[in-house]
C-alpha cells in the first residue's frame, strides 16, 4: 500500500505563515503529479496547487502570490508554503499524489492524505 503523511497545519493569525509537508511512502514505483487540495466547512473540495513531474506548477487564483508549492523527489515529499494567510484560507488541507505501483504497469493511482487543519484567526 501507499501512505501519505501530512504535517504542518495549525492555528495562525492573519498575515502569518505556515508550511505544510506531505511525505509518500510504500509500494511506489514512480510519482507523477503532487497536489494540495482544501475543503472549507460547507464547501466543496478545491484544488489549491499542483506540481508536475516536470517541475512545473499551477496555483488557484486566490492563492497566487501568497502560496508556493514545491517537491523533493528524492524524499517523495511535497510542500506548500503559505504566506500572508487570510481567514478565507481556513480549511482542511489534503495532499494528493498520482503514482504508479510496481506490478501494475503504467496504471496511475490517486492517493490522498488524511488531511491537516489550517485555521487563520486572530
C-alpha positions as CSV (number, residue, x, y, z in Angstrom):
1,X,0.0,0.0,0.0
2,X,0.9,3.7,-0.2
3,X,0.8,6.1,2.7
4,X,0.7,9.9,2.7
5,X,1.6,11.6,6.0
6,X,0.9,15.3,6.2
7,X,2.1,17.7,8.8
8,X,2.4,21.5,9.4
9,X,-1.2,22.6,9.9
10,X,-2.4,24.6,12.9
11,X,-3.7,27.9,14.1
12,X,-2.2,31.1,12.7
13,X,-3.0,34.8,12.8
14,X,-4.0,36.7,9.7
15,X,-0.9,37.6,7.6
16,X,1.0,34.7,9.2
17,X,2.7,31.8,7.5
18,X,2.6,28.0,7.6
19,X,4.4,25.3,5.7
20,X,2.6,22.0,5.0
21,X,4.5,18.8,4.2
22,X,3.3,15.5,2.8
23,X,5.6,12.5,2.6
24,X,4.6,9.5,0.5
25,X,5.9,6.0,1.3
26,X,5.1,2.4,0.5
27,X,5.0,0.4,-2.8
28,X,5.5,3.4,-5.1
29,X,7.2,2.9,-8.4
30,X,7.1,6.4,-9.7
31,X,5.3,9.6,-8.6
32,X,3.9,11.9,-11.2
33,X,1.8,14.9,-10.1
34,X,1.6,16.0,-6.5
35,X,-1.0,18.5,-5.3
36,X,-2.7,20.2,-2.4
37,X,-6.5,20.5,-2.1
38,X,-8.5,22.1,0.6
39,X,-12.1,21.9,1.8
40,X,-13.7,24.6,4.0
41,X,-16.8,23.8,6.1
42,X,-19.8,23.7,3.9
43,X,-17.8,24.0,0.7
44,X,-16.6,21.6,-2.0
45,X,-13.0,20.4,-2.0
46,X,-10.9,22.6,-4.4
47,X,-7.5,22.3,-5.9
48,X,-5.1,24.7,-4.4
49,X,-1.8,23.9,-6.1
50,X,-0.2,21.2,-8.2
51,X,3.4,20.4,-9.1
52,X,4.1,18.2,-12.1
53,X,6.8,15.7,-12.5
54,X,8.5,18.2,-14.9
55,X,8.6,20.7,-12.0
56,X,6.0,23.0,-13.5
57,X,3.4,24.3,-11.1
58,X,-0.2,25.6,-11.1
59,X,-1.9,27.6,-8.4
60,X,-5.5,28.6,-8.0
61,X,-6.0,32.3,-8.5
62,X,-6.9,33.1,-4.9
63,X,-3.5,32.0,-3.6
64,X,-1.2,33.3,-6.4
65,X,1.5,35.5,-5.0
66,X,1.0,34.0,-1.5
67,X,1.4,30.3,-1.7
68,X,4.2,28.2,-3.3
69,X,4.2,24.5,-4.0
70,X,7.4,22.5,-4.3
71,X,8.6,18.9,-4.2
72,X,11.6,16.9,-3.2
73,X,11.5,13.9,-5.5
74,X,14.3,12.2,-3.6
75,X,12.2,12.2,-0.5
76,X,8.8,11.7,-2.2
77,X,7.6,14.8,-0.4
78,X,5.6,17.8,-1.5
79,X,5.4,21.1,0.4
80,X,3.0,24.0,0.4
81,X,4.5,27.3,1.7
82,X,1.6,29.6,2.7
83,X,2.3,33.2,3.4
84,X,0.1,36.2,4.1
85,X,-2.7,33.9,5.2
86,X,-6.2,35.1,5.3
87,X,-9.3,33.9,7.2
88,X,-10.7,32.6,3.9
89,X,-7.8,30.2,3.8
90,X,-9.2,28.3,6.8
91,X,-9.9,24.7,5.7
92,X,-8.7,21.1,5.9
93,X,-5.8,20.7,3.5
94,X,-5.3,17.4,1.7
95,X,-2.3,16.1,-0.1
96,X,-2.9,14.2,-3.4
97,X,-0.3,12.1,-5.2
98,X,-0.6,10.4,-8.6
99,X,1.7,7.5,-8.8
100,X,2.4,4.1,-10.4
101,X,3.0,0.9,-8.4
102,X,5.3,-1.9,-9.0
103,X,3.5,-4.7,-10.8
104,X,0.7,-2.5,-12.2
105,X,2.5,-1.3,-15.4
106,X,1.7,2.3,-16.3
107,X,-1.6,2.5,-14.4
108,X,-1.6,5.7,-12.3
109,X,-3.3,5.6,-9.0
110,X,-4.6,8.6,-6.9
111,X,-3.7,8.7,-3.2
112,X,-4.9,11.0,-0.5
113,X,-3.6,12.1,2.8
114,X,-5.7,12.2,5.9
115,X,-5.9,16.0,5.9
116,X,-4.4,18.7,8.1
117,X,-6.4,21.5,9.5
118,X,-5.4,25.1,8.9
119,X,-7.2,27.8,10.9
120,X,-6.5,31.5,10.3
121,X,-7.9,33.6,13.0
122,X,-7.0,36.5,15.3
